[in-house]
Amino acid sequence: MIGHELGGRYQVIERIGGGGMALVYRAHDILLNRNVAIKVLRNQFVHDEEFIRRFRREAQSAASLSHPNVVSIYDVGQEEDVHYIVMEYVEGKNLNEIIKERAPLQVDESVRIASQICDALDHAHQNQIIHRDIKPHNILIGRNGRVKVTDFGIARAVTSTTITQTGSVVGSVHYFSPEHAKGVTTGEKSDLYSLGIVLYQMLTGVLPFLGESPISVALKHLQEEFEEPRLINPLIPQSVENVILKSMRKNPEERYQSAKQMLQDLETCLLPERRSEAKAVFHDDDDEDRTRIIPAIKPLQRGLGSRSGGEDRMRSVDDDPPPVSGKRKWGRPVLWISLTLVVLIAMAGVVWYFNSKLSVDEVAVPDVTGITFEAAKAELEKVGLLAEEPPVLKYNPNVEENIVWEQSKKDTMVKEGTHIILTVGTAKTLPKLPDVSGKSYEDAVKELAALGIARDRINQDPRFSEDFDSGKVISSEPAPLAEFDPETVTVNLIVSKGKESIEMPGLLGMTEKEAKAAIEKAGLVLDEIKEEPSFTYEQGKVTKQWAYEKGDLVPPGEKITIYLSTGYPPEALEYTFPVPVAPAADGKRSQIRIVFADARNEGENQEWGTRTIGKSQILSVNLVLAPNKDGMVSVYRDGEFLETYPVTYVDVKNNNVQVPEPPVQTQTPAPTVTPTEPPVEPTIEPEILPPGSGEGGDTGTEEPATGFVPSQGSETKLIAAANGYGNNNGKGKAKGKGNHK
């Protein structure tokens, strides 16, 4: 059952108790993320249809109870042959464990516990629910001191067939009411009788009736009186003893008439004015179960002449004797005297026998902790004591297995033959690791943490998986259903990263051969090659990759499509724009920076380059234009913006581009010179530039101007033609022609 999931939501963790009818487990409610207690019926009851029907009805009836001192019922279900009840989980101890540890309890603590039990019974009785099995084992004490009564309605679910087969009445015989022991119908007052025994045991540490067998204990409930609790524990106030005496009357009519009445008595019994009240007195004349002396009955033979017609009559020995003859007058007294002497002698022998048996020597209880159970048993037998068998098996982290670490009595004097209860260390009961595969990592961590495993001892191990989605738990280490110690175990959760993937390489700008090699190196497949024109990439270069971009995670073997450039679209125009530049002042050098934009860069500025010049000249900027993609050239001199020249597609197509004027240049005055002879005016021939001159963006290199530098008073006509195409660095072919007039 441990590790099993009931109803699809209750993960069974460990067994925490059980009785003759059911086993109790601690489980985790996955849906509501809380611990619950689950009571599962034993296998011998699962095929009794009447039992199952009444069990469900009583469980549903118990679920109707809502009281702070009643364990709440959450759910009732069935899974194949497993019938179970889900109830509130109370973290703490049951009253039986507390009594064993430190009985007798303090009077005020005992009365407080009994009051809460009585309050729960009053609520149940008002809802027509009779418990029928009130005992310390069914009383839970939480860590906050709250009392919780459990097992409501279970005892009533036993069928008549079950009772006949077992030959006994279901329940705990030490807490039976007399009417319960008779097997007759039990009611509310039976629960109050059992509660009186529980209070008796809390205050004295012993049970009122003990015997060698369940039948002998049941007969004592019917016939014998118990030892009054104050004779065992003189610290009990008379008012509290009166509560016990009244609740444990054999005649139900002499007990409390309701749980509410008993609760009122419990709530006031410790008041100062009640502590020394008189002892309660009860009359036993009407008690049918008390021991009585009944006159003996014997047959009397009548004469033949009697009016009875010779019938045999029965009469009491106390009736007047018939007339006898003189010879028998002294015979009867002698007979009675003889019988009396015999009875007296027999009684004296019985008294002597019981005195000899009851007069038992007291011995000191030795300390047998720290040794094995067999050795402890031998030590107790040496002094005339007996070890209770089997011993109490309980885990203690500081004690080895089969070593005695606790005994019920120690350092005290007891009668010879007394049974000593020994607690022996046992191996720690380890829970089994649940199967969390298929759950998300967060849900798996919550479930393991609910079992007591610290979160810092739950590790994540990501791995690729073809069967589990990303983030789902594949398996765990240790494996599911393996036993583990929550205080020391480290759990590794193997978590799926999804299917194994490859990072997609970037193919843009590669040739077909280069792209195919990169795809195959990544473990992918080149599926298809398509073509498209491109302003950005030269002919034969990859312009687009599909269906994954650079850096995407791609499953191995995925098919990839690439697009190769066929060059510029047919409607594109290539144009070399002449940019006239001059230094800031004649005779000085200036740095010229040119920025351009055209169809190749979607209108975004690109650096053409910088030049250091010492004289006026023209620089060529190659542009590519399209119907909806114009160009633009901006000029900076010595870090300052000079001008932006727009170049439209329409103007280039119509050969209507306006050539810009040279920038303004500051004239430096010439020094005064006394001429010795008339100056000779030099003749300057036009300087013809070779193809490609004026290209590039080298810094610090003065290039010759396109055309010529005219002499004073001459006219200049510049003709620029576009020939070829350029790139982002301004490279291209330009031709210039000059005429001197």
N, C-alpha and C positions, 0 to 999 in steps of 0.2 A: 504493500500500500504506500510505503514511503517513496516519494518521487513521482507518484501517480497524480494525474490532474483530474479532479472530479468536476463534472458539470462544465468542463471547458474553462473554468476560472479559478478553481481552488487547488493550489499546488501543495500537496501534502509534504510536510517537512520532517516531523518526528512524532513518535508516540509519547504521550504525556500521562496516560492513565488508562484505566479500564476496569470493568466489573464483570459480573456474571452474564450480563445481557449485551453489553456493547463495549467497544474500544474507543478511546478518545485520542485524537491526533491534533497537533498544532499544524495549521496550514496558512498559506498566504493567499488572500483574495487578490488576484491579479487585476481585476477590473477596478476595484476601489482602493488598491494598494494599502491593505491593512491585514493584520494577523487575525485569524479566527480559530475557533475550536470546532472540530468536526467529530461528531459521535456517529460511529458506524456500527450497525447491528452485527452481532456474531452470526456465523454461517448457519448455525442450527435453527435459527428462527426465520430464515429468508424464504422458506417454502410453506410457511403457515399463512394461508390467505387471510384467515380471520385476524391473526396477529398483525399482519401488514396493514390491513384496513384500519384496525383500531390504533395501531402505532401512528399512522398518518393523522387520524382524527385527533389523537391526544397531542401530537406534536403541533398541529395547527391550533389546538386550543391553548397550549402553552405559549404559542407565539402571540396570542392575544394579550398576554400579560405585559404590562409596561410599568415597571417599578424600579427605583434605584437600587433595591436590594435583591432583584431577580435578574439572573443572567438572561440577556435578551436572545431571542431566537430570530435568526436572520433568514434562514432558508431551509427547505425540506426537499430532498431530491432522491432520485434513484438512477443508478447507472448499471445496467444489466442486473446482477443479483446483489448489488451493493445498495443498501438503503441507508441514508445518512441524514443527519440534522446538523445544520451550520448554526453556530451560536457565538456569542460574544466571548472573546479570549481575555481572561483575567490573569494578569501577570502578578504572581504572588505565590502563596501557599494555601493548602486546604487546612481546615481546622484540626484534622487528625494529626497532621505533621506538627502543628504548633503545640498540641496537647502532649505529644511524645517528647518534644524538645524541652518544655518548661512547665508542665503541669505540676501542682495546681496553679491555675492562673489567678491573678488578682481579682478580688471580688468585683470591683467596679468595671474592669475589663470584661469579665464574664457576663455581667448583667448587660453591658453595652452590646456585646455580640448577640446575646439572647434576644434583646429588644429588637435588633434589626432583623433577626430571623423571624421573630413573631410578627413584625410589621409586614414582611414579605408573605407570610402565611395568611395574614388577614386579607391582604390584597388578592391572593389566590383563591381563598375560600369565598370571597365575595363574587368571584368569577366562576364559581362552581368547579374549581380545580383542587383536587386532593393530592397531596404529594405522595404519601404512603411510604416514603423511604428517607425520612429526615435522620441524618447521621453526620458526624464530623467530616466524613469523606466527601459529602455533597455540599459542604459549606466552604466557600472560597473567600480568602481574606486578601484583598489587594494591597499593593504597596502603600496606598494612602489610608489603609485601615478600613476601607469600605467593605462591608460584608455582602457577598453575593450567594444566593441560594440557586442551585442548579438541579437538573434532572426532574423538572416538573413533568408530570404526566406519563413518565416512562413505566413506572411500576404498574399502573392500571392497565397497560396494554398486554399483559400476560393472559393467555387464553386458558380456559378450563382444561383443555387437552394437555397443555404444558404442565399445569399443576398436578394433574393425575399421573402423568408420566414421571415426573420428578419425585412425587410422594412428599413434597414439602411446600411450604408457602414461600413465595418469592419475597425477598427482602433481607434485611440484616437483623438476625435474631436477637442480638443484644439490645436493639432499639425498638423491638416489637411492642405494640400495645397488647393487653390480654385478649381483646376481641380479635386482633390480627392473628395472634397465636391460635385461637380457636378456628380460624378460617372463615369467620362470619364477615358480613359487610362492614367495612371500616369507613369512618367519616372524619369530619374535621377534628374531633376530640382525639382521634388516634394520632394525628400530627402533633397535637399539644403534649400527649404522653411522651412521644419520642423527643420532643424539644426539652421536656423535663429531664430526660436521661442525659441529653447533651449538656445541659446546664450542670447536672450532678457530676458528670465526668470532668468538666472544665474546673470545677471547684475542688474536687477531691483527687483527681488523677486516676481514678479507678471506675469500673463499671458497677452498677448496682447488682447485677446478676451475672454470675459466671458458672460454667458447668463443663463437664467433659464432652458433651455433645450438644448439637443444636436443640435436640428434643428436650434434654434436661434443662437447658436455659429457658426454653419456651414454657415448660411446666412451672418453673420458678416465677415467671411473669404471672402465671395464673394463680398460684397457690401460696407463694412465700412472700414475706415482707423483706424489704431491703434495709440495710443498715443506714440509719439516719446520717445525713451528710455532716452534721455538726460533731458527731462522734469521731469522724475521721479528720475533719478540719475544723477545730474550734473557732477559727477566725471568721467563719461564715456567720453573718448576722441572722438572728432568728427570723426576721422578715423575709430574707432571701430563702432560708430553709422552708418557710411556709409556702413560698411559690413552688418549690420543688415538690413538697408533700402533696399539695393540691393538684398539680398537673400530673402526678404519677399515681393517682388513685386508681385502683383496679376497676371500680365501678365508674363507667363513663359519666353517669349523672352527677357524681361528686366532683368531677373535674371542672375546669373553667368552661363556661358555656360557649365561649367563642375566643378566637385569637385576639380580638380587640380587648376583651375583658382581661386576658392574661397580660397583654401589652400595657394596659393601664396599671396593673399591679407591679410589673417590672419597672415602669418609669417612676414609681413612687416608693419602691421598697427600700431605697437607700437614703430616703429623707431622714433627718435626725429624729423626728418624732415617731418613726416606725421601726428603727433599728432594734429596739428592745421590746417589741410587742410580744404578746403571749403566744405560745406555741399553738398552732392550729390543731383542733381536736375533731375527729371524725367518728361516726357511729357505724359499726360493722354489722348491726343486726340484720340489715337488709342485703348484705353482700352475699350473693349466691356462690361466689367462688372461694369464700373463706373455708377453712377446715372445720368440720362439725363432728360431734359425737352422736351417733344415731343408735337408739336401742336395738339390740339384736332381735330378730324375728325367727320363731321356730314353729313347726306344725304341731297341732294338738288334736289327738284322736278322740272323737266323741263316741258316747255309747250308742248301741243299736236302737235303744228306745228314744233317742233324742228326736226332737222335732225337725232336726236338720236332715233326717232320713239317711243317716250314716255318712254324711259328707265329711271330708277332712277340712278342718278349720285352721286358720292361722291366727295366733294371738301373741301378744307381747309377753315377755317374761315378767313384766311388771304387773300383769293382771293377777288377781287373787288366785292362789293355787286351789285345786280341787281337794276335797277332803281325802285324807290318807289314813291308813291304819296306824295304830300305836307303834308297831314295829319299825315303821319308817320315820317316826317323828324326829329322831336324832340323826338320821342319815344325811338329810340335806344340810344342816349346819356344819357337820364335819366336812362335807364335800366342799362347801364354800370356804371354810377356813383353810383347807388344804390348797385349794386353788389360789387363794390370796397369798399364802406363803410362797407358792411356786412363782407367782407373778413378781413378788417383791424380790425374791432371789434373782430372777431373770433381769429385773430392772437394775439391781445392784451390779450384776455382771456387765450389763450394757454400759452403765456409767463408768465402771472401772476401765472397760475396753476403750471407750471414747476418750477418757482422760489420758490414757496411755498413748493414744494416737495423737490427740490434740496437743499434748505437752511435748513440743518440739524445741530442741535447742537452737539458739541463735548463733550464727557464725558471721565472721567479717567477710565482706565481698572483696576478693582480691582484684587488683588492677591487671587486666589481661589485654590491654591495648598494646599495639605494636608487635604482636606475634600472630601466627597463622590461626585460622579458626579451629583447626584440629588441636593445636597446642593449647589454645584458650579453653576449649571444651574440656581437655584433660585437667587443666589447672582448676577449673570450677568443680569438677567431679571429685578432686582431692579433698575439698572442704565440704562436700555434700551438696553442692549446687548443680543446677542443670542449665545447659545452654539451649536457648530456644532454637528449634530447627524447623525450617531452614532459616539461616540468618538473614538479616536485612542487607541486601546488596545495594550499595550506593557508591557512585563515583566520587573520589576525592583526588584532586590533582597532586596532593602531597603524599599520597599513600599508594603503595604498590597493591597489585591485585591479590585477593585472598588474605589480606592483612587486616586484623581487627583495629578499627580506629575510634570506635565509640561503643559504650555499653550502657544499658538502661540504669543500672545501679552501680555505685562505686563509692568506696570509703564510707560504708555504712554497715549496720548489722541487720541481717535478715534471717528468717527461719530456714532450717535445712530443707532441701528439696525445692527451694524457690527457683523459678525459671528466670534466667537473665537474658535479655535481648541484646544480641551483639550485632553491630553494624560493620560489615566487611567491605573493604575496597574492591571495586570491580573495574573492568576495563571501561573506558569512556565510550558511551554510545555515540557514534559518529553519524551524522546525517549523510545523505547521498546527494551529490551534486545534480541539480536539475538539468534537463536538456534545454538549452536556450538557443539552439540553432534555428535560423529563420527569423529570429526577432531582431529588432533594431538594437544597436549597441547601447543606446540610452536605456531601453527597457530591460535589457539583460543586466546592466549594471544595477538598476533599481531592484530587480529580483534577487540578485546575489547579495546586495547590501541588506535586504530584508532578512537574509539567513544569518546575518552577523558578520559577514566578511567586510573588512574595512575597504573603502573605495581606493585607497592608495595601494592596495594589494590586488587590484583588478587592472590588468594591463591589456593594451590593444595591440594586435599584430596584424597590420593591413596586408592583404594578399589579393592577387587577381583571382577571379573565379568566373567560370563559364555558366554556373548554375545559380548563383546568388546575386541579387541586385546590390548595387553599391550601398554600403552602410549596414548590411545585414550580417548577422553572426553566422559564420560557416561551421565552426566547431569550437570546442574549448579544451584546455589542458589544465587540470586533469579532465579525463573524458566524462561524459554524462553518466550518472548513477554510480560513480566512484565515491567511496567514503572520504570525507574530508573533515579536518578540524577547523572550524571557523576562526579560531584565534591565531592560527599560524599559516593557513593555506594561502598560496598565491595563485590566482587564476589568470591564465592567458586566454583572451578571447580572440580567435582568428576571425577578422572582420573583412568582408569583401570590399575590394576597390573597384568592383565591376570587371568587365572583360579587359584582358590585357590590351593596352593601347600603345601607339607609337606617335611621337611628336612629328607633325607634318613639316617637311623642310620647305624653305622658300625657294620658288623656282623662277620668279619674275626676273627678266633680263638675261636668262640663260638661253643658250642655243638648244635646239632639239636634242642634240647628243648629250649635252651637259644635263639637261632636265631628266632624260631617261636614265642616266647613270645615277642621279641623286634619288630618283624614285625607287629604283631597284635596290640601292644600298639601304634604304629605309624599310625594306621588306614589303613594299607596295607594288602595284601593277599599273603600268601605263596602258590605259584602256583605249583612248581615242585622242587624235590630234586634229584640232580645228584651226582655221585661219581667220584673221580679222585685221582691218587696218588700224593703225595706231599713230597718234601724234607723239607718244612718249617713248616708244621702243622702236629701234631700227628693224629693218626687215630681217626676218629669221629669228628674232628674239621672242621669248615667252612674254605674253602680255597679261595672261590670266590663268589661274589654276582652279580646278573645280573637282570635287565639291568641298574641299577643305582649304582653309587659309593657312599661312605659315604659323606654326605653334599650336594648331589644333591637335587634339588627341584622336588618333585614327586606329581602328582595329587592324591587326595584321592582315595582309592580303587584300586590302581595300583597293578598288579600281579608281584611277585618277585620270582626269581629262585635262589637257593643256591647250592653250590657244597661242598660235605663232603670229607675229606681226607680218603683214604684207607691205609695210611701208606706210607713207602718208596716204590719206584718202585722196581720190582723184580730184576733188574740189579744192584741195589745199594749195596755197600759194607760198612760195619761198621768196623772201625779199631781203636784200641787204640794205640796211638803212644807214646813210652817212651821217655821222655825228660830228659837227665842227667843234673843236675845243681849242682853248688858248690859255696860257699861263695868266696868273692874276696880274702880273706886271711885266712889261717888256724887259727882257734880259734876266728874269728870274725863273726859277723852276717851280712847278705846281704839280700836285698829285690829283689825277682825274680818276674818279670811280663811276662806273656805269652799271645800272640795274635795269633789267628788262623783263617783260612778261609777254607771252604769246600763246598760241594754241597748244604747245607742247606741255606747258605747266599749269593749264587750267586757270590762267589769269593770276597765278601767284608769282611774286617777284623772285627772280633768279639773278645771281651775281654774274655779270659779264667779265669783270675784272678791273684792275687798276693800272694806270700808266703814269709815269712821271715825265712831264714834258717841259721844254724850255722855249717853245715857240708854237705858234698856231698851226693846227693840222686837223685832218679829218680822220675819225676812227669809224670802222665798219662794224655794224651789229647785224648779224643774220637773224631773221625772224621767219616763223612759219605761221600763216594766217589761215583762217577758215571763215565760212560765211557768218557764223555767229561767234567767232573767236578772234577779236582784234588784238593788236599789239600795243606796247607802250615801252618807251625808253626814258629813263631818268638819269640826270647827270649831276654829280657832286664834285666840287673843286675844293681841295684842302679841307674836307670834312663838312663843307657847307653846301646846301642844296642850291642848284642853279636853275634847272628847268626840267619839265617832263614833256616829251614829244609823243602824242598819240599817233598810231599808225593803223588805219582802218583797212579792212578787207576790201571795201568798195573802192577806196582811193587807190590801192595797189592794183586792183583789177582794171580800173579805168585809167591807170597811169597818171594819176592826179595827186601824187604825194607831194606835199609842200616841203622843200628842202629848207632846213632851219638856217637862220643867220648865225654867223660866228659870234661868240660871246664878247662882251665888251672887255677891252684890255686897257689898262692904265699905261699911258706913255711916260717913259722916263726921259727927262730933258738931256740932250747931248751936251757934253762939256765944250766950253769956249776954246777954240783953237785958232791961233793966228796963222792963216795959210801962207805958205811961202811960194805956193804955185797954185794955179786953179785946180780944184778937185776934179777928178775923173769919175764920172758916173759909171758904175759897173753894169754890165749887161748880164742879166740872170736868165739862164735857160730853164724852161720847165723841167721839173724832175719827174720822170715817168717811173711809177712803182711797179715792181713785178707782181704777177698774180699771187694773191694770198698775203700781200703786205698789209700791215695795219691790223692783223689778226692777233688773237690771243689776249691774255691779260697779264703779261709779265710786269711786275712792279719794278720801277727804277730804270726802265729802258725807254729811251726817247725814240719814237718811230718817225720816219719821214711822213709828211702829210701826203694824202692822196691829191694829185693834181700838181700845182706849182705854187711858188711864192712870187707874186708879181712885183715888178719894180715900181718905183714911184710914178704915179700918174697913169698906170696901166689899168686895163679892165680884165676881169677874170670870169670865165664861163666854165662851170663844173657840170659834168654829165656823169651820173652814177647809174650803173646797171646791176640788176640782181643776177647772179650767175652761181648756181649750186645752192646748197643749204648748209646751215651752221648748227652747232651744238650749244650747250649751255655756257661754254667758255668763249663764245663769240668767234669760233674758228669758222672759216668758210673762204669762199673765193670772191674777190672784188676787183673790178677793173675801173680805172679812172683815165679820163682824157682831158687835156688842157690846150687851149689856143691862145697865143699871145698876139695881141694887136697893138 
